[in-house]
């Protein structure tokens, strides 16, 4: 079951929107409603956050910034009746936008895309190290690099050196991963910038991109971004 947070200062809209999400989402959902951003203590990390933009005292942009401070990779979805406001939201890098009066067909497509993202976030690989099986979420992998007979895997919180084939792992990776050279695969989600044939990660590590892959990388990077 997915857990969502909905924050809008209109009780009437909340009731209608909860009904629509419950009816159109491709799976079971539990939706917690917050009428005022100040009521959210930030202790629980929801699967996604649906935020109104125009609210008294604290607008949706500020609320999103507060959420991201506690949950860096939160999926923020702005829900607004004023479509022109979406252009002011890019500083917080929202996952998506939903116009309040959007059609059921359009809303369903957005919800299906959200579910696909959540499924990808929870997909894992299992590797073996010193006889112990280790489960690593793909979403947490920053990059992988073949070094001699080992595969070095760097995640958000840990580093692993395991005996496994980069070729076999590459077969199951989603489009958010890109092979920058024959020995290195990066998760585009953690790429901060690309310049002069180098990929710069959020960790400030710099990885060389082979010449043949540069155009493909640019296309993939802007698609994911």
Protein Blocks (a to p, Z undefined) as FASTA:
>chain_A
ZZdddddfbfklmmmmmmmmmmmpgcdddddddfbfklpgolaccfbdcddfbdghiafk
lmmmmmmmmmmmbccddddfblklmmmmmmnopabdcdfkbcfklmmmmmmmmmmmmmmm
mgccdddeehiacdddfklpmbdcdehjbccdddfkbccdddddfklmmmmpcfkbccfb
fkbccdfklpmbdcehiacdfkopacdddfklmmmmmmmmmmmZZ
